[in-house]
Amino acid sequence: MFCDEQGVSIEAEQDGRDADAIHLVVAGDGSLAGTCRLLIEDGTARLGRMAVDPALRGKGVGAALLREAGRVAAIAGVPLIRLHAQTNARGVYHRAGFEVRGGPFMEEGIEHVTMEKRVA
C-alpha cells in the first residue's frame, strides 16, 4: 500500500536491513494502523519506513509511533534519532520535537529533509 501511494518501488524499500531493525507497530481494530523501524548503529537510531493508514492520519498514530521510537532508543542507550522526512510531512516530526538539519534533497523522486531529535 505505502509503495503504491508514494510511487516508490518495492525494490527500493527492500534494503535487506529488516532483520537488523527494531520494528514498531500500532494496531487498531484488527488491522495495522501504523509502523516504523529503527536501525541502531554508531550511536544513532535511524528511523525509517514510517507509514500510517491514510484513514487514520491526523488521529495520533504517527505521534504515538514517534513517542515509542524515542522511548526505545533511550532504553537502548542511543542519544539521537535521525530520519529523512518527506518535506510535506515534516510538520508531524517537528511537533514530536525533531529539528531540520540541512537543506532539502531528493530520495526516490520525493523531496526530503534530514531531521534529528535528542532522546537521552
KOLBA-671848 format. One record per residue: residue number from 1; x, y, z of N, C-alpha, C, CB in turn; residue in three letters. Coordinates in pm, whole numbers, m for minus. Glycine has a CB too. Layout:
! residues N
+-----+--------+--------+--------+--------+--------+--------+--------+--------+--------+--------+--------+--------+---------+
: num :     nx :     ny :     nz :    cax :    cay :    caz :     cx :     cy :     cz :    cbx :    cby :    cbz : residuo :
+-----+--------+--------+--------+--------+--------+--------+--------+--------+--------+--------+--------+--------+---------+
: NUM :      X :      Y :      Z :      X :      Y :      Z :      X :      Y :      Z :      X :      Y :      Z :     ALA :
...
+-----+--------+--------+--------+--------+--------+--------+--------+--------+--------+--------+--------+--------+---------+
! end
This chain:
! residues 120
+-----+--------+--------+--------+--------+--------+--------+--------+--------+--------+--------+--------+--------+---------+
: num :     nx :     ny :     nz :    cax :    cay :    caz :     cx :     cy :     cz :    cbx :    cby :    cbz : residuo :
+-----+--------+--------+--------+--------+--------+--------+--------+--------+--------+--------+--------+--------+---------+
:   1 :     82 :   m118 :      0 :      0 :      0 :      0 :     88 :    126 :      0 :    m94 :     m1 :    121 :     MET :
:   2 :    186 :    133 :     91 :    271 :    252 :    101 :    347 :    275 :    m29 :    370 :    237 :    217 :     PHE :
:   3 :    404 :    170 :    m84 :    481 :    186 :   m208 :    393 :    240 :   m321 :    545 :     51 :   m251 :     CYS :
:   4 :    271 :    187 :   m332 :    180 :    235 :   m435 :    146 :    382 :   m414 :     52 :    151 :   m436 :     ASP :
:   5 :    111 :    418 :   m291 :     72 :    556 :   m261 :    186 :    654 :   m289 :     29 :    568 :   m116 :     GLU :
:   6 :    308 :    616 :   m253 :    422 :    706 :   m265 :    492 :    697 :   m400 :    520 :    677 :   m156 :     GLN :
:   7 :    460 :    596 :   m478 :    526 :    578 :   m606 :    669 :    529 :   m593 :    523 :    706 :   m683 :     GLY :
:   8 :    696 :    456 :   m484 :    830 :    402 :   m458 :    829 :    254 :   m493 :    872 :    424 :   m309 :     VAL :
:   9 :    933 :    209 :   m558 :    939 :     68 :   m598 :    960 :    m23 :   m477 :   1052 :     46 :   m700 :     SER :
:  10 :    909 :   m143 :   m487 :    928 :   m245 :   m382 :   1077 :   m271 :   m364 :    852 :   m378 :   m419 :     ILE :
:  11 :   1151 :   m272 :   m472 :   1296 :   m297 :   m465 :   1367 :   m192 :   m380 :   1356 :   m301 :   m606 :     GLU :
:  12 :   1325 :    m66 :   m391 :   1388 :     41 :   m313 :   1357 :     25 :   m165 :   1340 :    178 :   m362 :     ALA :
:  13 :   1241 :    m26 :   m132 :   1201 :    m44 :      7 :   1265 :   m168 :     70 :   1050 :    m53 :     17 :     GLU :
:  14 :   1297 :   m266 :    m10 :   1355 :   m389 :     42 :   1507 :   m379 :     39 :   1307 :   m512 :    m39 :     GLN :
:  15 :   1562 :   m324 :    148 :   1705 :   m299 :    153 :   1784 :   m406 :    228 :   1730 :   m166 :    217 :     ASP :
:  16 :   1716 :   m512 :    273 :   1785 :   m619 :    343 :   1818 :   m588 :    488 :   1910 :   m652 :    272 :     GLY :
:  17 :   1768 :   m478 :    543 :   1802 :   m438 :    680 :   1693 :   m471 :    782 :   1830 :   m291 :    684 :     ARG :
:  18 :   1581 :   m524 :    738 :   1471 :   m551 :    830 :   1509 :   m642 :    946 :   1356 :   m611 :    756 :     ASP :
:  19 :   1592 :   m742 :    921 :   1632 :   m835 :   1027 :   1717 :   m766 :   1134 :   1709 :   m954 :    967 :     ALA :
:  20 :   1782 :   m656 :   1099 :   1867 :   m581 :   1192 :   1790 :   m473 :   1268 :   1983 :   m518 :   1118 :     ASP :
:  21 :   1666 :   m452 :   1233 :   1589 :   m338 :   1285 :   1496 :   m377 :   1399 :   1508 :   m275 :   1173 :     ALA :
:  22 :   1458 :   m275 :   1475 :   1351 :   m287 :   1573 :   1227 :   m232 :   1503 :   1384 :   m209 :   1708 :     ILE :
:  23 :   1123 :   m315 :   1496 :   1000 :   m275 :   1427 :    894 :   m236 :   1529 :    948 :   m390 :   1336 :     HIS :
:  24 :    833 :   m121 :   1507 :    726 :    m73 :   1593 :    597 :    m69 :   1513 :    760 :     68 :   1651 :     LEU :
:  25 :    488 :   m110 :   1576 :    358 :   m110 :   1508 :    250 :    m58 :   1602 :    322 :   m253 :   1458 :     VAL :
:  26 :    149 :     m1 :   1543 :     27 :     37 :   1613 :    m85 :    m39 :   1545 :      3 :    194 :   1611 :     VAL :
:  27 :   m156 :   m119 :   1624 :   m269 :   m196 :   1571 :   m399 :   m127 :   1610 :   m267 :   m343 :   1623 :     ALA :
:  28 :   m496 :   m137 :   1524 :   m626 :    m77 :   1553 :   m737 :   m155 :   1487 :   m630 :     67 :   1509 :     GLY :
:  29 :   m834 :   m197 :   1565 :   m950 :   m269 :   1512 :   m912 :   m387 :   1424 :  m1038 :   m175 :   1434 :     ASP :
:  30 :   m811 :   m463 :   1468 :   m772 :   m583 :   1395 :   m690 :   m560 :   1271 :   m892 :   m658 :   1359 :     GLY :
:  31 :   m646 :   m437 :   1248 :   m564 :   m410 :   1131 :   m444 :   m324 :   1171 :   m647 :   m340 :   1020 :     SER :
:  32 :   m350 :   m313 :   1081 :   m231 :   m233 :   1105 :   m264 :    m85 :   1084 :   m114 :   m277 :   1012 :     LEU :
:  33 :   m244 :     m4 :   1190 :   m272 :    139 :   1181 :   m149 :    218 :   1141 :   m326 :    191 :   1313 :     ALA :
:  34 :    m30 :    170 :   1185 :     94 :    240 :   1153 :    215 :    157 :   1188 :    100 :    373 :   1223 :     GLY :
:  35 :    327 :    192 :   1128 :    451 :    119 :   1151 :    572 :    207 :   1123 :    455 :     m8 :   1065 :     THR :
:  36 :    682 :    171 :   1184 :    811 :    230 :   1151 :    919 :    133 :   1198 :    829 :    372 :   1217 :     CYS :
:  37 :   1043 :    161 :   1163 :   1152 :     77 :   1211 :   1267 :    166 :   1258 :   1200 :    m21 :   1101 :     ARG :
:  38 :   1345 :    112 :   1350 :   1465 :    178 :   1400 :   1585 :     90 :   1370 :   1455 :    207 :   1552 :     LEU :
:  39 :   1686 :    147 :   1310 :   1815 :     81 :   1290 :   1914 :    152 :   1382 :   1862 :     85 :   1139 :     LEU :
:  40 :   1970 :     78 :   1474 :   2062 :    139 :   1569 :   2204 :    105 :   1530 :   2032 :     91 :   1713 :     ILE :
:  41 :   2284 :    212 :   1504 :   2423 :    194 :   1467 :   2501 :    322 :   1491 :   2435 :    151 :   1321 :     GLU :
:  42 :   2623 :    306 :   1536 :   2714 :    419 :   1557 :   2655 :    528 :   1647 :   2752 :    479 :   1424 :     ASP :
:  43 :   2585 :    489 :   1753 :   2533 :    585 :   1848 :   2411 :    663 :   1803 :   2637 :    678 :   1882 :     GLY :
:  44 :   2350 :    620 :   1696 :   2232 :    688 :   1642 :   2126 :    585 :   1606 :   2269 :    773 :   1518 :     THR :
:  45 :   2001 :    620 :   1631 :   1888 :    538 :   1584 :   1835 :    603 :   1457 :   1776 :    526 :   1694 :     ALA :
:  46 :   1835 :    527 :   1351 :   1783 :    578 :   1223 :   1639 :    531 :   1209 :   1871 :    530 :   1101 :     ARG :
:  47 :   1545 :    625 :   1212 :   1404 :    593 :   1198 :   1368 :    595 :   1051 :   1315 :    691 :   1278 :     LEU :
:  48 :   1299 :    494 :   1007 :   1258 :    487 :    867 :   1137 :    400 :    848 :   1371 :    437 :    783 :     GLY :
:  49 :   1095 :    393 :    724 :    982 :    310 :    685 :    856 :    341 :    765 :   1017 :    165 :    701 :     ARG :
:  50 :    840 :    470 :    798 :    721 :    509 :    873 :    603 :    523 :    778 :    745 :    641 :    950 :     MET :
:  51 :    494 :    461 :    817 :    372 :    468 :    737 :    252 :    459 :    830 :    369 :    354 :    630 :     ALA :
:  52 :    150 :    538 :    801 :     25 :    537 :    877 :    m89 :    519 :    779 :      7 :    668 :    962 :     VAL :
:  53 :   m183 :    434 :    815 :   m301 :    412 :    731 :   m362 :    549 :    697 :   m406 :    320 :    804 :     ASP :
:  54 :   m384 :    576 :    568 :   m437 :    707 :    529 :   m565 :    746 :    602 :   m462 :    709 :    380 :     PRO :
:  55 :   m650 :    650 :    633 :   m776 :    679 :    702 :   m755 :    721 :    847 :   m867 :    559 :    696 :     ALA :
:  56 :   m635 :    695 :    901 :   m607 :    725 :   1042 :   m509 :    840 :   1061 :   m554 :    603 :   1110 :     LEU :
:  57 :   m465 :    902 :    954 :   m372 :   1014 :    965 :   m440 :   1131 :   1035 :   m320 :   1057 :    826 :     ARG :
:  58 :   m363 :   1200 :   1119 :   m417 :   1311 :   1195 :   m487 :   1269 :   1322 :   m510 :   1388 :   1111 :     GLY :
:  59 :   m481 :   1140 :   1356 :   m550 :   1088 :   1475 :   m454 :   1042 :   1583 :   m641 :    974 :   1436 :     LYS :
:  60 :   m326 :   1080 :   1572 :   m231 :   1049 :   1677 :   m150 :    922 :   1659 :   m302 :   1040 :   1803 :     GLY :
:  61 :   m172 :    848 :   1551 :    m98 :    723 :   1529 :     50 :    752 :   1508 :   m155 :    647 :   1408 :     VAL :
:  62 :     81 :    847 :   1421 :    221 :    882 :   1396 :    288 :    936 :   1520 :    231 :    984 :   1284 :     GLY :
:  63 :    218 :   1020 :   1596 :    274 :   1075 :   1720 :    305 :    963 :   1819 :    177 :   1176 :   1784 :     ALA :
:  64 :    217 :    864 :   1828 :    240 :    750 :   1918 :    362 :    670 :   1875 :    116 :    659 :   1923 :     ALA :
:  65 :    377 :    649 :   1746 :    495 :    578 :   1695 :    623 :    654 :   1728 :    484 :    556 :   1544 :     LEU :
:  66 :    622 :    784 :   1711 :    741 :    864 :   1738 :    775 :    868 :   1887 :    722 :   1006 :   1685 :     LEU :
:  67 :    673 :    873 :   1973 :    699 :    866 :   2118 :    763 :    733 :   2154 :    568 :    885 :   2197 :     ARG :
:  68 :    708 :    625 :   2101 :    762 :    492 :   2132 :    902 :    475 :   2075 :    671 :    383 :   2077 :     GLU :
:  69 :    928 :    528 :   1958 :   1062 :    522 :   1900 :   1162 :    592 :   1991 :   1065 :    585 :   1759 :     ALA :
:  70 :   1124 :    708 :   2044 :   1212 :    779 :   2137 :   1237 :    699 :   2263 :   1153 :    914 :   2173 :     GLY :
:  71 :   1133 :    636 :   2315 :   1147 :    554 :   2436 :   1239 :    436 :   2411 :   1010 :    504 :   2483 :     ARG :
:  72 :   1220 :    367 :   2299 :   1302 :    251 :   2265 :   1448 :    292 :   2244 :   1248 :    182 :   2138 :     VAL :
:  73 :   1470 :    403 :   2175 :   1607 :    450 :   2153 :   1675 :    484 :   2286 :   1608 :    572 :   2060 :     ALA :
:  74 :   1603 :    550 :   2375 :   1660 :    586 :   2505 :   1694 :    462 :   2586 :   1562 :    675 :   2583 :     ALA :
:  75 :   1607 :    363 :   2585 :   1634 :    237 :   2656 :   1758 :    169 :   2599 :   1513 :    142 :   2647 :     ILE :
:  76 :   1776 :    179 :   2468 :   1892 :    119 :   2402 :   2020 :    200 :   2426 :   1867 :    106 :   2251 :     ALA :
:  77 :   2006 :    314 :   2494 :   2122 :    397 :   2524 :   2167 :    483 :   2408 :   2234 :    311 :   2567 :     GLY :
:  78 :   2080 :    502 :   2311 :   2113 :    582 :   2193 :   2059 :    724 :   2216 :   2053 :    519 :   2062 :     VAL :
:  79 :   2144 :    825 :   2209 :   2100 :    960 :   2243 :   2031 :   1036 :   2131 :   2216 :   1037 :   2289 :     PRO :
:  80 :   2033 :    985 :   2009 :   1987 :   1063 :   1894 :   1908 :    976 :   1797 :   2105 :   1129 :   1823 :     LEU :
:  81 :   1795 :   1029 :   1751 :   1720 :    966 :   1641 :   1733 :   1058 :   1520 :   1568 :    942 :   1678 :     ILE :
:  82 :   1764 :   1000 :   1406 :   1776 :   1073 :   1280 :   1680 :   1009 :   1180 :   1925 :   1072 :   1226 :     ARG :
:  83 :   1623 :   1092 :   1093 :   1533 :   1040 :    990 :   1537 :   1128 :    868 :   1389 :   1029 :   1043 :     LEU :
:  84 :   1490 :   1076 :    757 :   1469 :   1152 :    635 :   1318 :   1170 :    622 :   1530 :   1080 :    508 :     HIS :
:  85 :   1271 :   1293 :    639 :   1128 :   1323 :    633 :   1092 :   1378 :    497 :   1088 :   1421 :    743 :     ALA :
:  86 :    983 :   1328 :    441 :    931 :   1393 :    322 :    894 :   1536 :    362 :    807 :   1315 :    262 :     GLN :
:  87 :    927 :   1632 :    279 :    907 :   1772 :    319 :    760 :   1802 :    349 :    957 :   1865 :    210 :     THR :
:  88 :    668 :   1735 :    283 :    527 :   1762 :    309 :    480 :   1701 :    441 :    442 :   1708 :    195 :     ASN :
:  89 :    562 :   1616 :    505 :    525 :   1553 :    632 :    613 :   1599 :    748 :    534 :   1402 :    620 :     ALA :
:  90 :    702 :   1695 :    724 :    796 :   1730 :    831 :    728 :   1792 :    951 :    900 :   1824 :    778 :     ARG :
:  91 :    610 :   1849 :    936 :    536 :   1903 :   1049 :    505 :   1798 :   1155 :    408 :   1966 :   1002 :     GLY :
:  92 :    476 :   1677 :   1112 :    450 :   1567 :   1206 :    571 :   1545 :   1294 :    414 :   1437 :   1130 :     VAL :
:  93 :    688 :   1544 :   1233 :    811 :   1519 :   1308 :    849 :   1641 :   1393 :    926 :   1484 :   1210 :     TYR :
:  94 :    827 :   1759 :   1339 :    858 :   1881 :   1414 :    774 :   1888 :   1543 :    832 :   2007 :   1327 :     HIS :
:  95 :    645 :   1854 :   1533 :    559 :   1855 :   1652 :    606 :   1753 :   1755 :    413 :   1825 :   1612 :     ARG :
:  96 :    678 :   1650 :   1712 :    731 :   1548 :   1803 :    870 :   1584 :   1855 :    736 :   1412 :   1733 :     ALA :
:  97 :    918 :   1704 :   1821 :   1046 :   1750 :   1873 :   1166 :   1735 :   1782 :   1074 :   1680 :   1996 :     GLY :
:  98 :   1145 :   1692 :   1659 :   1254 :   1679 :   1563 :   1285 :   1814 :   1499 :   1220 :   1574 :   1453 :     PHE :
:  99 :   1412 :   1837 :   1471 :   1458 :   1961 :   1408 :   1526 :   1930 :   1275 :   1554 :   2038 :   1502 :     GLU :
: 100 :   1504 :   2017 :   1176 :   1565 :   2001 :   1044 :   1715 :   2025 :   1055 :   1501 :   2099 :    941 :     VAL :
: 101 :   1791 :   1940 :    988 :   1937 :   1953 :    980 :   1977 :   1951 :    833 :   2010 :   1838 :   1060 :     ARG :
: 102 :   2003 :   2067 :    777 :   2045 :   2075 :    638 :   1930 :   2105 :    545 :   2112 :   1948 :    597 :     GLY :
: 103 :   1964 :   2116 :    417 :   1866 :   2152 :    316 :   1796 :   2033 :    255 :   1932 :   2229 :    208 :     GLY :
: 104 :   1698 :   2060 :    171 :   1622 :   1953 :    106 :   1706 :   1875 :      6 :   1500 :   2010 :     37 :     PRO :
: 105 :   1668 :   1750 :    m14 :   1732 :   1662 :   m111 :   1628 :   1566 :   m164 :   1852 :   1586 :    m48 :     PHE :
: 106 :   1661 :   1506 :   m277 :   1569 :   1410 :   m340 :   1606 :   1268 :   m302 :   1569 :   1427 :   m494 :     MET :
: 107 :   1505 :   1189 :   m270 :   1523 :   1047 :   m240 :   1405 :    974 :   m303 :   1532 :   1021 :    m84 :     GLU :
: 108 :   1433 :    883 :   m394 :   1329 :    810 :   m467 :   1230 :    905 :   m534 :   1254 :    717 :   m373 :     GLU :
: 109 :   1281 :   1019 :   m584 :   1199 :   1114 :   m656 :   1109 :   1200 :   m568 :   1115 :   1041 :   m752 :     GLY :
: 110 :   1130 :   1195 :   m436 :   1048 :   1272 :   m341 :   1141 :   1363 :   m261 :    966 :   1176 :   m245 :     ILE :
: 111 :   1103 :   1490 :   m244 :   1186 :   1582 :   m167 :   1180 :   1547 :    m18 :   1141 :   1727 :   m190 :     GLU :
: 112 :   1299 :   1542 :     45 :   1313 :   1509 :    187 :   1403 :   1611 :    255 :   1370 :   1367 :    205 :     HIS :
: 113 :   1401 :   1610 :    389 :   1498 :   1680 :    472 :   1541 :   1585 :    583 :   1439 :   1814 :    531 :     VAL :
: 114 :   1666 :   1599 :    628 :   1713 :   1523 :    743 :   1663 :   1593 :    868 :   1869 :   1510 :    743 :     THR :
: 115 :   1612 :   1514 :    963 :   1565 :   1569 :   1090 :   1625 :   1485 :   1203 :   1408 :   1570 :   1098 :     MET :
: 116 :   1647 :   1549 :   1318 :   1707 :   1481 :   1433 :   1635 :   1522 :   1561 :   1858 :   1512 :   1444 :     GLU :
: 117 :   1644 :   1430 :   1659 :   1591 :   1458 :   1792 :   1678 :   1390 :   1895 :   1444 :   1410 :   1804 :     LYS :
: 118 :   1717 :   1463 :   1998 :   1790 :   1405 :   2112 :   1689 :   1336 :   2202 :   1872 :   1515 :   2191 :     ARG :
: 119 :   1719 :   1214 :   2244 :   1628 :   1139 :   2330 :   1689 :   1103 :   2464 :   1583 :   1012 :   2261 :     VAL :
: 120 :   1820 :   1119 :   2477 :   1886 :   1088 :   2606 :   1994 :   1188 :   2634 :   1945 :    946 :   2604 :     ALA :
+-----+--------+--------+--------+--------+--------+--------+--------+--------+--------+--------+--------+--------+---------+
! end
